[in-house]
Amino acid sequence: MRTLISSAFISLDGVVEGPGGEPGYRNSGWTFKDVDFLPEAFDIKGREQKEATAMLLGRASYEAFSAVWPGMEDFADYKVMPKYVVSTTLTDDDLVSDWGETTILRSLDDVAALKRTEGGPIIVHGSATLNQHLSDAGLVDRYHLLVFPLLLGAGKRLFSTTDKDTQKLRLVEHEAYANGLQKNVFDVVR
């Protein structure tokens, strides 16, 4: 069984929307505005590229990332990595041609089937709505969270508000940085 890792920049109040400057959100770009950059706080991002063997995205994040990441040296490892997009509306004609092999999945059942294949970890970036559905369905195995010392109020959240049984997490790695960022890596306890 492959490990599904949800990786997120997240505010202290749980917002994950628009961290890199994506349009349409009033606090867009919040990861760059009020927190000093410390390279060591982002080491986990490089590690994710080296350890992951596939990337899973929702439609909106695919459309945002595929317009920028294929040409960026910082994301070169992702260019050659197989990508899976969960969408009920995308077609193969909507996929970009310069970002490697991309497969459209139509349901969470398809994601569960992907997890049952041979291979290494699958990383999820962005994809707030998809992350909520994956979590609610019990498909997430690990969370890589970079928690920013910000309260953003409104915005898309990493976790849904679905009324469900308690899900226990085990902290397996953590660090606090001088700029107030916290790295928290949690395994989902089953």
Disulfide bonds with the S-S distance in Angstrom:
none
